[in-house]
Amino acid sequence: MSSSTGTAGSRPATGQAKAQAKAQAKAQEGPASWVREQRAVLKELLDKPLTTYYLIIMCSALLLALGLMMVLSASAIEAQQKTGNPFSWFIKQSLSAGVGVPVMYACSRLPPKFFRWAGYPLMALAVLALVMVLFIGESELGAQRWIYLGPFTLQPSEPAKLALVLWGADLLARRARQGRIEWRQMLIPLMPGTAILVVMVLLGRDLGTTLVLFMIFLSLLWVVGAPVKLFGGILALAVLAAVIMIKVEPYRMARIGAFLDPWADAQGAGYQAVQGQIAMGSGGWFGLGLGSSRQKWSWLPHGESDFIFAILGEELGLMGTLMVVALFGLLGYAGLRVAVRVNDGFVRLAAAAMVAWIVGQATVNMGAVLGVLPITGIPLPLVSYGGSSLLPTLAALGILLSFAKREPGAREALAARGPGPAARGLSWLGLGGTSRGRVRR
């Protein structure tokens, strides 16, 4: 009896000893154990089929909201001086966002087959618009980029980026599917088509957009598997063309000089770069506060567009700029994740080219503000003022959302999620038959 009681009493003691031993072993492991646990949690999160989908939505929404806030802050002074209304440019940007978000949603609902077809008419319209801008476009700051349509302004080179992505991706995907992926055939008609866009943009003296088109072209060739020697030849040709263009335009030579030493001519060619560096340096760790920028008081040219990153750094500090860099990094990761996980040649090519476009353009813009790259005059995607840039970018992100739905398990996860906020809102208004039927049951 006593032996049985002793055995039963020893079991809880043994269990407690084991628990204590595990706790001691875990405590001895320390930070290494915590890192392994967090890595396991992150891996589980990344394995979920809708991770990419939600990453694109989150990054796009945060960058767009931040952009609207910064456009309001950066443009208020100049808008007051030029139009008498400090909110005029913010209202225009809000209207562009109001159009762009539904376009993004509509694109997210369309299948990849539609975008394969849409690339061809978009490419034709882009070439036509770029030809028109040479004849009826307005020239500002040495570049002829804009067509004025009443109160609205169109910059045809911006939608040309989306056209090149879709058209080029479908061309190469068809060649790959037919087994004709020899590099000489890859370049026809991709290279002539890209060259037409580049020449039209260069005739308008827009070197920044030319660089972005070139990044899209190279990303398509890289994903499709072009040989390294081909990249070397294309890069050598591009460098030669860039050197010639810089030599023939005095203002470009001045920009290169200002890039190498902006403080040597701080009141001339280096003025914008110097004022941008002053803005970034004034922000410190956490910034002067939203709306408290001093450089936007007619000191920094184009603070609402090309140099909005400098105003952001001045008002939100290093933490704000790092947040923007992180959001673009996550957006690029999500786009490349789509390219890797979806088993479709067109989707892979288009997703990679969109990452090269959006993240590459953001890198060039931020690099110019920081002084590590020459000033090219291209906007920061989703953040800078300008509807011509915002609308194609939101459309591209909507297309990425459509592609993300093709990831393994994504369709089933979306179906299991049930109706989204829009569908529930319609059901509350007495609309949406599916939702009403579900409620009746």
KAGI-V178769 format. One record per backbone hydrogen bond with DSSP energy under -0.5 kcal/mol. NH is the residue of the N-H (numbers start at 0). CO is the residue of the C=O. If there is no record, write none. Layout:
NH;CO + NH;CO
//
This chain:
4;0 + 5;1 + 6;2 + 7;3 + 8;4 + 9;5 + 10;6 + 11;7 + 12;8 + 13;9 + 14;10 + 15;11 + 16;12 + 17;13 + 18;14 + 19;15 + 20;16 + 21;17 + 22;18 + 23;19 + 24;20 + 25;21 + 26;22 + 27;23 + 28;24 + 29;25 + 31;28 + 32;29 + 33;29 + 34;30 + 35;31 + 36;32 + 37;33 + 38;34 + 39;35 + 40;36 + 41;37 + 42;38 + 43;39 + 44;40 + 45;41 + 46;42 + 47;44 + 50;47 + 53;49 + 54;50 + 55;51 + 56;52 + 57;53 + 58;54 + 59;55 + 60;56 + 61;57 + 62;58 + 63;59 + 64;60 + 65;61 + 66;62 + 67;63 + 68;64 + 69;65 + 70;66 + 71;67 + 72;68 + 73;69 + 74;70 + 75;71 + 78;74 + 79;75 + 80;76 + 81;77 + 82;78 + 83;78 + 83;79 + 84;78 + 87;84 + 90;86 + 91;87 + 92;88 + 93;89 + 94;90 + 95;91 + 96;92 + 97;93 + 98;94 + 99;95 + 100;96 + 101;97 + 102;98 + 103;99 + 104;100 + 105;101 + 106;102 + 107;103 + 108;104 + 108;105 + 109;105 + 109;106 + 113;110 + 114;110 + 115;111 + 116;112 + 117;113 + 118;114 + 119;116 + 120;116 + 121;117 + 122;118 + 123;119 + 124;120 + 125;121 + 126;122 + 127;123 + 128;124 + 129;125 + 130;126 + 131;127 + 132;128 + 133;129 + 133;130 + 134;130 + 134;131 + 135;131 + 136;131 + 136;132 + 137;145 + 139;142 + 142;139 + 143;203 + 144;137 + 144;142 + 145;137 + 146;153 + 148;146 + 148;151 + 149;147 + 151;148 + 153;146 + 155;144 + 155;153 + 157;154 + 158;154 + 159;155 + 160;156 + 160;157 + 161;157 + 162;158 + 163;159 + 164;160 + 165;161 + 166;162 + 167;163 + 168;164 + 169;165 + 170;166 + 171;167 + 172;168 + 173;169 + 174;170 + 175;171 + 176;172 + 177;173 + 178;175 + 179;174 + 180;178 + 184;181 + 185;181 + 186;182 + 187;184 + 188;186 + 190;186 + 191;186 + 192;188 + 193;189 + 194;190 + 195;191 + 196;192 + 197;193 + 198;194 + 199;195 + 200;196 + 201;197 + 202;198 + 203;199 + 204;201 + 205;200 + 206;204 + 207;375 + 209;205 + 210;206 + 211;207 + 212;208 + 213;209 + 214;210 + 215;211 + 216;212 + 217;213 + 218;214 + 219;215 + 220;216 + 221;217 + 222;218 + 223;219 + 224;220 + 224;221 + 225;220 + 229;226 + 230;226 + 231;227 + 232;228 + 233;229 + 234;230 + 235;231 + 236;232 + 237;233 + 238;234 + 239;235 + 240;236 + 241;237 + 242;238 + 243;239 + 244;240 + 245;241 + 246;242 + 247;243 + 248;244 + 249;247 + 251;248 + 252;248 + 253;249 + 254;250 + 255;251 + 256;252 + 257;253 + 258;254 + 259;255 + 260;256 + 263;260 + 264;261 + 265;262 + 267;264 + 269;264 + 270;267 + 273;269 + 274;270 + 275;271 + 276;272 + 277;273 + 278;274 + 279;275 + 280;276 + 281;277 + 282;278 + 282;279 + 283;279 + 286;282 + 287;313 + 288;314 + 291;288 + 296;293 + 297;295 + 298;294 + 299;294 + 300;298 + 302;299 + 304;301 + 306;301 + 307;304 + 309;306 + 310;306 + 311;307 + 312;308 + 313;309 + 314;310 + 315;311 + 316;312 + 317;283 + 318;284 + 319;315 + 320;316 + 321;317 + 322;318 + 323;319 + 324;320 + 325;321 + 326;322 + 327;323 + 328;324 + 329;325 + 330;326 + 331;327 + 332;328 + 333;329 + 334;330 + 335;331 + 336;332 + 337;333 + 338;334 + 339;335 + 340;336 + 341;337 + 342;340 + 343;341 + 347;343 + 348;344 + 349;345 + 350;346 + 351;347 + 352;348 + 353;349 + 354;350 + 355;351 + 356;352 + 357;353 + 358;354 + 359;354 + 359;355 + 360;356 + 361;357 + 362;358 + 363;359 + 364;360 + 365;361 + 366;362 + 367;363 + 368;364 + 369;365 + 370;366 + 371;366 + 372;366 + 379;304 + 380;378 + 382;379 + 383;379 + 384;303 + 389;385 + 390;386 + 391;387 + 392;388 + 393;389 + 394;390 + 395;391 + 396;392 + 397;393 + 398;394 + 399;395 + 400;396 + 401;397 + 402;398 + 403;399 + 404;400 + 405;402 + 406;403 + 409;406 + 410;406 + 412;408 + 413;409 + 414;410 + 415;411 + 416;412 + 417;413 + 417;414 + 423;419 + 424;420 + 425;421 + 426;422 + 427;423 + 428;424 + 429;426 + 430;425 + 435;431 + 436;432 + 437;433 + 438;434 + 439;435 + 440;436
//
